[in-house]
Amino acid sequence: MTEGRGVKPLDIALVVAMGQNRAIGRDGNLPWRLRSDMKFFRKVTMGKPVIMGRRTFESLPRVLDGRLNIVLTRDPDFSVPGVVAVASLEAAIKEARTWAAREGADEIAVIGGEGVFSAVMPQADRIYLTEVHAAPDADTWFPELEAGAWREVSRDAYGAGPQDDYDFSIVILERL
């Protein structure tokens, strides 16, 4: 069956770590070190297509293994082995849906940055939110969530581990 024949479209999930002040980045990096959250990020995105902006991609140490890396960029010369470069969010979602259908992925993961999160928010079905219990200096922010549009389906609190700067909670939100 296809999406046009009554099958629900593949869910789009945002995967984000956000400070209490909505901070998500500073100087092209995360404004904290949370090794425990990196493990969660890997678990929740593994085997899925991941959509990100070029600056988010450039902040990564390498292409994310076990996932289709789709990078939104206005640079027509952007080319990295193991990355699908696209010029629009629509093209990114189309690539993600095609790959997910072929590989059996159950959702599309959008991993940032600020502009990509803002653009895809109206289409998002789920948010995997790491609430960092800190308000660090930042230059990149997660958009405000529309009041009454989301319900919390789970929340787990974690104390800072040996390689974590702060305590944090992992929250899953689903669109109402």
SELUM-568196 format. One line per 10 residues: number of its first residue (from 1); for each residue x, y, z of N, C-alpha, C. Coordinates in Angstrom, 3 decimals, decimal comma, padded with zeros to 6 digits. Last residue first. Layout:
BEGIN
NUM) X Y Z X Y Z X Y Z; ...
***
This chain:
BEGIN
176) -000,695 016,132 019,437 -002,093 015,803 019,729 -002,899 015,732 018,448; 002,515 014,708 019,051 001,538 015,724 018,628 000,126 015,216 018,940; 004,415 013,728 021,861 003,707 013,376 020,630 002,673 014,448 020,334; 007,575 013,578 023,441 006,350 014,318 023,193 005,727 013,817 021,894; 009,627 012,293 025,868 009,058 012,030 024,544 007,711 012,730 024,479; 012,578 013,225 027,501 011,134 013,377 027,412 010,706 013,045 025,989; 015,057 012,836 029,771 014,678 012,474 028,404 013,157 012,395 028,370; 016,852 015,215 031,640 015,686 014,345 031,526 015,452 014,048 030,055; 019,964 015,691 033,453 019,069 015,884 032,317 017,884 014,944 032,421; 022,817 017,286 034,948 021,687 016,377 035,023 020,794 016,657 033,817
166) 025,874 017,996 033,068 024,680 018,368 033,823 023,740 017,175 033,984; 028,106 016,932 031,764 028,238 018,215 032,450 027,072 018,512 033,384; 029,247 013,594 031,899 028,135 014,505 031,636 028,347 015,796 032,422; 030,789 011,443 032,550 031,156 012,217 031,365 030,029 013,156 030,929; 029,632 010,287 034,826 031,021 010,745 034,892 031,468 011,580 033,693; 026,259 011,695 034,711 027,218 010,610 034,823 028,631 011,161 034,812; 023,785 013,490 036,356 024,969 013,581 035,502 025,889 012,394 035,776; 020,732 011,660 036,599 021,790 012,456 037,203 022,977 012,459 036,264; 017,743 011,769 034,783 019,063 011,175 034,945 019,981 012,159 035,656; 014,294 010,925 034,339 015,313 011,851 034,839 016,617 011,099 035,086
156) 012,003 010,495 031,771 012,956 009,814 032,643 014,041 010,800 033,025; 008,811 010,415 030,503 009,842 011,284 031,065 010,695 010,446 032,000; 006,304 010,224 027,897 007,237 009,622 028,853 008,259 010,648 029,302; 004,467 011,813 026,657 004,136 010,395 026,790 005,119 009,652 027,685; 002,992 014,940 026,617 004,150 014,190 027,101 003,730 012,741 027,292; 001,636 016,373 023,719 001,411 015,715 025,008 002,654 014,908 025,354; 001,088 019,442 021,935 001,915 018,283 022,273 001,482 017,685 023,603; -000,403 021,708 021,611 -000,208 020,864 020,428 000,502 019,549 020,747; -000,590 023,508 023,706 -001,703 022,605 023,472 -001,545 021,665 022,289; 001,515 025,873 022,189 000,754 025,480 023,376 -000,419 024,589 022,984
146) 004,211 024,969 020,221 002,854 025,516 020,199 002,066 024,976 021,388; 007,415 025,596 021,443 006,406 024,600 021,102 005,035 025,248 021,190; 009,921 027,667 020,009 008,861 027,488 021,000 007,893 026,405 020,510; 012,939 026,155 018,656 011,727 026,978 018,571 010,749 026,677 019,709; 016,137 026,299 020,183 015,044 025,454 019,722 013,782 026,309 019,687; 018,949 028,293 019,094 017,822 028,022 019,989 016,812 027,081 019,344; 022,224 029,509 019,366 021,278 028,723 018,572 020,208 028,204 019,533; 024,020 030,532 021,013 023,678 031,387 019,883 022,694 030,686 018,947; 024,408 030,606 024,630 024,171 029,943 023,344 023,945 030,986 022,264; 025,142 029,708 027,961 025,241 030,702 026,893 025,096 029,969 025,572
136) 022,810 027,348 029,537 024,121 027,825 029,091 024,031 028,982 028,101; 021,153 026,349 031,867 020,803 027,427 030,934 022,102 028,051 030,419; 020,223 022,982 032,746 021,165 024,103 032,756 020,662 025,124 031,750; 019,425 020,198 032,303 019,116 020,990 033,498 020,184 022,060 033,709; 018,134 019,492 029,184 019,368 019,656 029,939 019,074 020,610 031,095; 016,011 017,296 027,944 015,960 018,552 028,684 017,211 018,619 029,553; 015,818 015,888 024,969 016,655 015,815 026,157 016,633 017,196 026,781; 013,130 014,674 023,240 013,699 015,877 023,826 014,540 015,540 025,044; 011,825 013,716 020,487 012,680 013,086 021,488 013,512 014,226 022,062; 008,666 014,312 019,324 009,913 014,976 019,705 010,590 014,127 020,771
126) 006,523 013,718 016,509 007,110 013,302 017,783 008,362 014,129 018,040; 005,680 014,794 014,161 004,730 013,962 014,890 005,200 013,675 016,309; 006,062 017,777 012,229 006,588 016,808 013,195 005,469 016,092 013,942; 005,252 019,799 010,612 005,037 018,442 010,118 005,432 017,369 011,131; 005,993 022,171 011,886 004,570 021,947 011,583 004,256 020,525 011,109; 008,922 021,780 012,048 008,046 021,680 013,226 006,573 021,458 012,870; 010,552 022,306 009,904 009,874 021,011 009,928 008,864 020,886 011,071; 011,548 024,898 010,401 010,874 024,588 009,139 010,053 023,306 009,205; 012,763 024,673 012,928 011,645 025,606 012,718 010,846 025,247 011,469; 014,814 022,794 012,369 013,768 022,493 013,351 012,547 023,391 013,130
116) 016,269 024,327 010,529 015,644 023,076 010,090 014,536 022,689 011,068; 017,170 026,437 012,161 016,329 026,699 010,993 015,605 025,463 010,500; 018,694 024,982 014,174 017,582 025,866 014,503 016,638 026,079 013,319; 019,779 022,046 012,461 019,785 022,977 013,565 018,520 023,808 013,654; 018,483 018,838 013,475 018,904 020,233 013,627 019,459 020,825 012,361; 017,548 016,262 013,057 018,480 016,480 014,163 019,036 017,906 014,236; 014,872 014,171 012,492 015,399 015,500 012,147 016,255 015,935 013,333; 014,212 010,984 011,349 014,752 011,757 012,463 015,336 013,068 011,940; 011,377 009,179 010,414 012,434 010,074 009,944 012,896 010,882 011,151; 010,573 005,740 011,162 010,364 007,181 011,242 011,578 007,903 010,671
106) 011,129 003,084 010,637 009,788 003,417 011,095 009,525 004,904 011,258; 012,729 001,474 007,850 012,770 002,396 008,987 011,353 002,836 009,353; 013,096 -000,250 005,681 012,201 -000,642 006,762 012,271 000,240 007,999; 014,476 000,419 003,396 015,243 -000,159 004,504 014,388 -000,590 005,696; 012,528 001,471 001,665 013,429 000,421 001,186 014,095 -000,319 002,350; 011,367 003,420 003,264 010,532 002,360 002,701 011,394 001,179 002,266; 013,609 005,049 003,777 012,936 004,367 004,885 012,076 003,215 004,379; 014,171 006,084 001,200 015,150 005,228 001,882 014,478 004,408 002,978; 011,798 007,586 000,792 012,211 006,547 -000,161 013,160 005,560 000,506; 011,856 009,357 002,972 010,747 008,416 002,821 011,123 007,261 001,885
96) 014,217 010,811 002,422 014,087 010,041 003,657 012,991 008,990 003,536; 013,586 012,066 -000,014 014,725 011,133 000,061 014,591 010,226 001,282; 011,418 013,655 000,957 011,211 012,668 -000,113 012,331 011,623 -000,101; 012,719 015,282 002,792 011,688 014,351 003,266 011,416 013,276 002,221; 014,411 016,693 001,038 014,973 015,899 002,134 013,962 014,862 002,610; 012,605 018,038 -000,593 013,494 017,037 -001,192 014,090 016,130 -000,116; 011,483 019,720 001,369 010,631 018,773 000,645 011,478 017,662 000,017; 013,650 021,286 002,069 013,091 020,368 003,061 012,222 019,316 002,377; 016,185 021,497 -000,498 014,923 021,894 000,123 014,472 020,849 001,136; 018,528 020,560 -001,597 018,366 022,011 -001,512 017,090 022,442 -000,805
86) 020,707 017,951 -000,376 019,474 018,420 -000,998 019,325 019,916 -000,754; 022,996 015,296 -000,344 022,801 016,742 -000,226 021,554 017,132 -001,000; 023,678 012,514 001,384 022,793 012,969 000,320 022,550 014,456 000,566; 026,821 011,077 002,130 025,822 012,102 002,437 024,992 012,383 001,193; 028,917 009,483 001,416 028,017 008,980 002,437 026,917 009,943 002,834; 031,191 012,083 000,678 030,850 010,663 000,558 029,974 010,204 001,726; 029,865 015,230 -000,003 030,613 014,448 000,977 030,223 012,987 000,782; 029,492 018,297 -001,417 029,529 016,873 -001,717 030,437 016,177 -000,709; 028,330 021,314 -002,562 028,522 020,509 -001,352 028,442 019,035 -001,720; 027,713 022,907 -004,679 028,959 022,146 -004,778 029,230 021,283 -003,546
76) 025,467 024,359 -004,045 025,323 023,314 -005,063 026,580 022,455 -005,212; 024,436 025,258 -000,967 025,678 025,162 -001,727 025,575 024,034 -002,755; 022,363 025,134 000,702 022,161 025,985 -000,477 023,377 025,917 -001,400; 021,341 022,027 002,183 022,351 023,045 001,910 021,966 023,861 000,682; 020,655 019,390 004,301 020,059 020,537 003,599 021,133 021,599 003,420; 021,597 016,083 004,130 022,024 017,418 004,536 021,355 018,463 003,656; 021,127 012,985 005,430 020,584 013,913 004,444 020,886 015,320 004,945; 022,361 009,887 005,942 022,632 011,281 006,300 022,159 012,169 005,162; 020,954 006,994 007,027 021,089 007,812 005,831 021,246 009,252 006,274; 022,906 005,075 009,332 021,785 005,973 009,071 022,024 006,653 007,727
66) 025,256 003,803 009,966 024,011 003,082 010,168 022,752 003,893 009,926; 027,115 006,721 011,057 027,031 005,366 010,520 025,660 004,757 010,799; 027,284 009,998 010,148 026,672 009,096 011,122 026,483 007,722 010,498; 030,414 011,319 009,278 029,108 010,883 008,804 028,560 009,880 009,828; 031,976 013,017 012,118 031,999 012,203 010,896 030,557 011,948 010,441; 031,579 014,827 014,159 032,948 014,365 013,918 033,086 013,566 012,613; 029,476 017,642 013,340 029,660 016,229 013,678 031,100 015,804 013,412; 029,280 020,134 012,311 029,628 020,037 013,727 029,867 018,592 014,171; 028,394 019,762 009,733 029,798 020,139 009,917 030,230 020,096 011,375; 025,676 019,280 010,242 026,532 018,219 009,726 028,010 018,527 009,981
56) 024,945 021,852 011,066 024,839 020,731 012,004 025,723 019,595 011,537; 025,375 023,196 008,647 026,183 023,549 009,828 026,109 022,460 010,898; 023,426 021,945 006,975 024,861 021,824 006,692 025,712 022,144 007,909; 020,772 020,292 008,826 021,344 021,381 008,055 022,846 021,190 007,896; 019,414 016,964 008,463 020,083 018,033 009,217 020,514 019,124 008,263; 017,830 013,897 008,930 017,857 015,149 008,178 018,482 016,212 009,058; 018,328 010,465 008,696 018,453 011,655 009,535 018,614 012,874 008,633; 016,634 007,382 008,498 017,178 008,533 007,770 017,216 009,730 008,712; 017,718 004,837 010,831 016,717 005,769 010,302 017,388 006,799 009,402; 019,531 003,334 012,190 018,700 002,655 011,201 017,639 003,531 010,570
46) 019,479 005,345 015,095 020,107 004,243 014,354 019,102 003,564 013,428; 018,234 007,186 016,743 018,378 007,513 015,315 018,927 006,358 014,479; 018,207 006,181 019,328 016,929 006,626 018,758 017,030 006,936 017,259; 020,947 005,538 019,809 019,905 004,515 019,881 018,636 004,940 019,137; 022,181 008,066 019,592 022,547 006,971 018,679 021,446 005,908 018,638; 020,917 009,390 021,750 020,802 009,898 020,385 021,101 008,785 019,375; 021,874 007,861 023,924 020,446 007,891 023,621 020,216 008,339 022,173; 024,584 008,526 023,722 024,173 007,114 023,608 022,686 007,023 023,265; 024,444 011,237 024,210 024,944 010,784 022,908 024,569 009,322 022,674; 023,661 011,287 026,864 022,693 011,674 025,847 023,148 011,241 024,457
36) 026,063 010,519 028,088 024,877 009,671 028,237 023,823 010,004 027,187; 027,721 012,691 027,504 028,007 011,389 026,887 026,780 010,466 026,960; 027,447 015,766 027,173 026,553 014,781 027,783 026,748 013,439 027,081; 028,578 018,908 027,436 029,077 017,565 027,124 028,192 016,600 027,901; 027,307 021,902 025,875 027,541 021,007 027,007 028,161 019,725 026,497; 026,409 023,214 023,605 026,922 024,016 024,724 027,149 023,203 026,005; 027,594 021,818 020,548 026,664 021,759 021,660 027,248 022,561 022,821; 028,767 024,173 018,016 028,846 022,955 018,824 027,726 022,941 019,849; 028,784 026,656 016,822 028,800 025,474 015,972 028,917 024,159 016,712; 028,588 028,464 018,984 029,789 028,440 018,137 029,911 027,153 017,323
26) 026,205 026,507 020,494 027,058 027,681 020,686 028,317 027,491 019,842; 022,799 025,271 020,843 024,141 025,333 020,269 024,874 026,608 020,600; 020,406 025,301 022,157 020,790 024,039 021,520 022,210 024,084 020,954; 018,355 026,748 024,689 019,651 026,682 024,014 019,872 025,307 023,396; 016,132 027,097 026,226 015,900 026,688 024,836 017,197 026,603 024,024; 016,834 027,253 028,861 016,625 028,526 028,165 016,414 028,325 026,655; 017,416 024,704 029,587 016,220 025,297 030,176 015,866 026,635 029,525; 018,605 023,217 026,466 018,741 023,751 027,812 017,435 024,356 028,305; 018,078 020,251 024,621 017,780 021,670 024,790 017,970 022,066 026,250; 018,559 018,030 022,040 018,923 018,316 023,432 018,816 019,830 023,591
16) 016,399 016,285 019,800 017,073 017,508 020,221 017,421 017,462 021,700; 014,800 015,216 017,078 015,679 014,682 018,117 016,573 015,830 018,545; 011,582 014,909 015,756 012,691 015,807 016,054 013,485 015,168 017,188; 010,186 012,731 013,377 010,543 012,965 014,773 011,700 013,948 014,860; 007,560 011,830 011,404 008,737 012,696 011,447 008,978 013,034 012,909; 006,207 008,740 010,213 006,329 009,788 011,227 007,635 010,554 011,068; 004,940 008,138 006,990 006,007 007,881 007,950 006,122 009,045 008,927; 001,369 008,361 006,655 002,736 008,689 006,246 003,728 008,385 007,367; -000,888 005,657 006,850 -000,352 006,855 007,508 001,062 007,121 007,002; -002,628 004,710 003,974 -001,607 004,358 004,946 -001,048 005,647 005,531
6) -004,370 005,548 001,979 -004,865 005,457 003,336 -003,842 005,021 004,372; -003,028 005,699 -000,447 -004,137 004,752 -000,312 -004,550 004,547 001,140; -000,811 007,285 -000,398 -002,014 007,822 -001,024 -003,228 006,934 -000,865; 001,173 005,640 000,612 000,627 006,687 001,471 -000,686 007,216 000,913; 000,375 002,294 -000,532 001,126 003,544 -000,553 000,462 004,558 000,360; 000,840 -001,187 000,000 000,000 000,000 000,000 000,880 001,244 000,000
***
